[in-house]
Amino acid sequence: MTQAANQAANQAANQAANQAANQAANQAANEAANQERSTFRACFAVAEFRVLFGSQLLLVLGDTVKMLAFSVLVYARTGSPGLAALAYMIGFLPQVAGGMLLLSLADRWRPRALMVAGDLLRVGTCLVLGIGDLPIGVMLALVFAAGVPAPLFSAARAAVLPDVLAGDAYVLGRAVFTTTSAGAQVAGLAVGGGLLAVTGPHGALLITAALSLGSAALTRRGLRDRPARSPRPTRSTRQARSTRHTRSTRDTGAVRTTLRVNRALLADRAVRGLLLAGWLPPMLSVGAEAVYVPYLSGEGSAWGAGVVLAAAAAGMGVGEFAVGRFAAPAARERLTLPLALLLGAPLLGFAARPGVAGAAALAALAAAGLAYNLGLQRRFLDTVPEAARGQAFGLQTSGLMTAQALGAAAVGAVAELVPAHLAIALSGCGVIAVVLALRGDLRGDLRGDLRGDLRGDSRGGRSGRVSPPYGPGGGGEDARPSPAEPAA
């Protein structure tokens, strides 16, 4: 009896020692992978990243052409500028609701299936709009409804990227996606204008359906079918949980889980700080861009608005490329605060009422500061748990879109009270104030404990926050693959 007890104790001690050694080795490997500098060429050497890049390019091109063609179609049918503007933006409006209520499904369903489903939903929407002869109200309702689950699809795409690229390559991959999206939007507007001139809005919508179908085929054939990060609980799992927690079976719905995880993410000090650091500075800088058109129109240079907006897009792309290509990982994190300040400082120059050339230079310089986000990406990935990664990225994206819309409305309201050039300069002051207020989060001074909170204690341990029911395999930190491992 004593010998058996000693053997069991020795086995337990050896197992604990091995686990501790493995954890230490994994941590050291992860740190080395995060600090090892990667290149854009290394990103494109990964086959699955090329698939994600190609499908993202087709997606942004298609969405841009779709919005433009649908807006033109509505205007041609109604002659109403207001309805045409609503048609252009209506696909974005419901994404806030989808982001707040449905994002938990991004972790409960297989990511490749979600991405393909999103592409096929766009195919069906564009086919109905391009072929059907529906009333305007029905078409607007269709586009609105199709926009509700859109955050799910983008969250699944964003959450797959860390599985494909490890360490510093992940940060560069995000930079490629950001730059590609900006360039594809500009190209989509140009291509969309040409398609409208040749095929009309119905033909442009059918071509958009073909682009989305191509994205679906590329994703289906080129991406590995990964399991859900947090599988839905089985009936036996729910029954077992109900004997310990009467609330477990009630809280497994998508809406309840999304709300609970969103609360948990926002309650964690470090995650909340990183989200605010990614939302608030662009909120005011993008708000300033919304006033470029009335400012330059008031100066008698309405034609220059396109030049200034194009310069801003170019500045953003150059900034992301330069910081990603030439700054080491540690340097990127040190540059986060100065680059965030760069978002606002050049806007102060609008107080001098610059002409088109001066405004373009200031706008490009300010937009280059958006590269500050590269210093936040690895920290955000390391802070959120694996089981909630899809929802965390979806919340980040939905919050950013909402913040930018609110920023545009706020700066526009200021421009009703003061001259447009002063409204832009005041938005620059706001950016600087927000950045200084968030300097601890931008520098990475805060650390959170969300992994433990969301992982929960299945043995009945107590936690400071409610742990969402992720189901078997939703394991949090221990379930996350090591970034040091080669990308699958």
MOVEN-V946862 format. One record per backbone hydrogen bond with DSSP energy under -1.0 kcal/mol. CO is the residue of the C=O (numbers start at 1). NH is the residue of the N-H. E is the energy in kcal/mol with one decimal. If there is no record, write none. Layout:
co->(CO:CO)
nh->(NH:NH)
e->(E:E)
This chain:
co->(1:2:3:4:5:6:7:8:9:10:11:12:13:14:15:16:17:18:19:20:21:22:23:24:25:26:27:28:29:30:31:32:33:39:40:43:46:47:48:49:50:51:52:53:54:55:56:57:58:59:60:61:62:63:64:65:66:67:68:69:70:71:72:73:74:75:80:81:82:83:84:85:86:89:89:92:93:94:95:96:97:98:102:103:104:105:107:110:111:112:113:114:115:116:117:118:119:120:121:122:123:124:125:126:127:128:135:136:137:138:139:140:141:142:143:149:149:150:151:152:153:154:155:156:157:160:160:161:163:166:168:169:170:171:172:173:174:175:176:177:178:179:180:181:182:183:184:185:186:187:188:189:190:191:192:193:194:195:200:201:202:203:204:205:206:207:208:209:210:211:212:213:214:215:216:217:218:219:224:234:235:236:237:238:241:241:245:247:253:254:255:256:257:258:259:260:261:262:263:264:268:269:270:271:272:273:274:275:276:279:280:281:282:283:284:285:286:288:289:291:292:293:294:295:296:297:301:302:304:305:306:307:308:309:310:311:312:313:314:315:316:317:318:319:320:321:322:323:328:329:330:331:335:336:337:338:341:341:345:346:347:348:349:350:355:356:357:358:359:360:361:362:363:364:366:367:368:369:370:371:372:373:373:376:377:378:379:380:385:386:388:389:390:391:392:393:394:395:396:397:398:399:400:401:402:403:404:405:406:407:408:409:410:411:414:414:419:420:421:422:423:424:425:426:427:428:429:430:431:432:433:434:436:438:439:440:449:450:451:452:457:468:471:477:482)
nh->(5:6:7:8:9:10:11:12:13:14:15:16:17:18:19:20:21:22:23:24:25:26:27:28:29:30:31:32:33:34:35:36:168:43:44:46:50:51:52:53:54:55:56:57:58:59:60:61:62:63:64:65:66:67:68:69:70:71:72:73:74:75:76:77:78:79:84:85:86:87:88:89:90:92:93:95:96:98:99:100:101:102:105:106:107:109:230:114:115:116:117:118:119:120:121:122:123:124:125:126:127:128:129:130:131:132:139:140:141:142:143:144:145:146:147:152:153:154:155:156:157:158:159:160:161:163:164:165:488:169:172:173:174:175:176:177:178:179:180:181:182:183:184:185:186:187:188:189:190:191:192:193:194:195:196:197:198:199:204:205:206:207:208:209:210:211:212:213:214:215:216:217:218:219:220:221:222:223:226:238:239:240:241:242:244:245:248:251:257:258:259:260:261:262:263:264:265:266:267:268:272:273:274:275:276:277:278:279:280:283:284:285:286:287:288:289:290:291:292:295:296:297:298:299:301:300:304:305:308:309:310:311:312:313:314:315:316:317:318:319:320:321:322:323:324:325:326:327:332:333:334:335:339:340:341:342:344:345:348:349:350:351:352:353:359:360:361:362:363:364:365:366:367:368:369:370:371:372:373:374:375:376:377:380:381:382:383:384:388:389:392:393:394:395:396:397:398:399:400:401:402:403:404:405:406:407:408:409:410:411:412:413:414:415:417:418:423:424:425:426:427:428:429:430:431:432:433:434:435:436:437:438:439:442:443:445:453:454:455:456:460:470:474:480:485)
e->(-2.2:-2.4:-2.4:-2.5:-2.4:-2.8:-2.6:-2.4:-2.6:-2.7:-2.7:-2.5:-2.3:-2.8:-2.5:-2.4:-2.5:-2.7:-2.6:-2.3:-2.5:-2.9:-2.6:-2.4:-2.6:-2.8:-2.5:-2.2:-2.7:-2.6:-1.9:-1.8:-1.2:-1.5:-2.1:-1.5:-1.8:-1.7:-2.4:-2.9:-2.6:-2.6:-2.3:-2.3:-2.2:-2.3:-2.6:-2.3:-2.5:-2.7:-2.4:-2.3:-2.6:-2.4:-2.0:-3.0:-2.9:-2.0:-2.3:-2.5:-2.5:-2.2:-2.6:-1.8:-2.2:-2.7:-1.9:-2.4:-2.3:-2.5:-1.6:-1.5:-2.0:-1.8:-1.2:-1.3:-1.0:-2.2:-2.5:-1.7:-1.7:-2.3:-2.0:-1.9:-1.4:-1.7:-3.2:-1.9:-2.5:-2.5:-2.4:-2.3:-1.9:-2.6:-2.2:-1.8:-2.1:-2.5:-2.4:-2.6:-2.3:-2.3:-2.3:-2.6:-2.6:-1.7:-2.2:-2.6:-2.1:-2.3:-2.3:-2.3:-2.7:-2.3:-1.1:-1.2:-1.2:-2.0:-2.3:-2.3:-1.9:-2.4:-2.4:-1.2:-1.0:-1.2:-1.2:-2.7:-1.0:-1.5:-1.9:-2.5:-2.2:-1.8:-2.3:-2.2:-2.4:-2.6:-2.8:-2.5:-2.0:-2.5:-3.0:-2.0:-1.8:-2.7:-3.0:-2.0:-1.9:-3.5:-2.9:-2.1:-1.8:-2.8:-2.6:-1.7:-1.6:-3.6:-2.2:-2.1:-1.8:-2.1:-2.1:-2.0:-1.7:-2.1:-2.3:-2.2:-2.2:-2.1:-2.2:-2.4:-2.4:-2.5:-2.7:-2.1:-2.2:-1.9:-1.4:-2.5:-2.5:-2.4:-2.3:-2.1:-1.5:-3.2:-1.0:-1.5:-2.7:-2.6:-2.6:-2.4:-2.8:-2.7:-2.2:-2.3:-3.1:-2.5:-1.8:-1.2:-2.8:-2.1:-2.2:-2.6:-2.7:-2.3:-1.4:-1.6:-2.5:-1.5:-1.3:-1.8:-2.9:-1.1:-1.6:-1.3:-1.3:-1.6:-1.3:-2.2:-2.7:-2.4:-2.1:-1.1:-3.2:-1.4:-1.8:-1.6:-2.5:-2.6:-2.3:-2.2:-2.1:-2.1:-2.5:-2.7:-2.3:-2.1:-2.8:-2.5:-2.5:-2.3:-2.9:-2.4:-2.2:-2.8:-2.6:-1.4:-2.4:-1.6:-1.8:-2.0:-2.6:-2.0:-2.0:-1.5:-1.1:-2.4:-1.4:-1.5:-1.7:-1.7:-1.6:-2.0:-2.9:-2.5:-2.1:-2.4:-2.7:-2.4:-2.2:-2.4:-2.5:-1.6:-1.2:-1.8:-1.6:-2.2:-1.8:-1.7:-1.4:-1.4:-1.3:-2.6:-2.3:-2.4:-1.5:-1.9:-1.1:-1.5:-2.5:-2.5:-2.2:-2.8:-2.2:-2.3:-2.9:-2.5:-1.7:-2.3:-2.3:-2.7:-2.4:-2.0:-2.6:-2.6:-2.4:-2.1:-2.6:-2.8:-2.1:-2.1:-2.1:-2.1:-1.5:-2.2:-1.9:-2.0:-1.8:-2.7:-1.9:-1.6:-1.8:-2.3:-2.3:-2.2:-2.3:-2.5:-2.7:-2.3:-2.0:-1.8:-1.1:-2.4:-2.0:-2.9:-1.5:-3.0:-1.9:-1.9:-1.8:-1.3:-1.6:-1.1:-1.8)
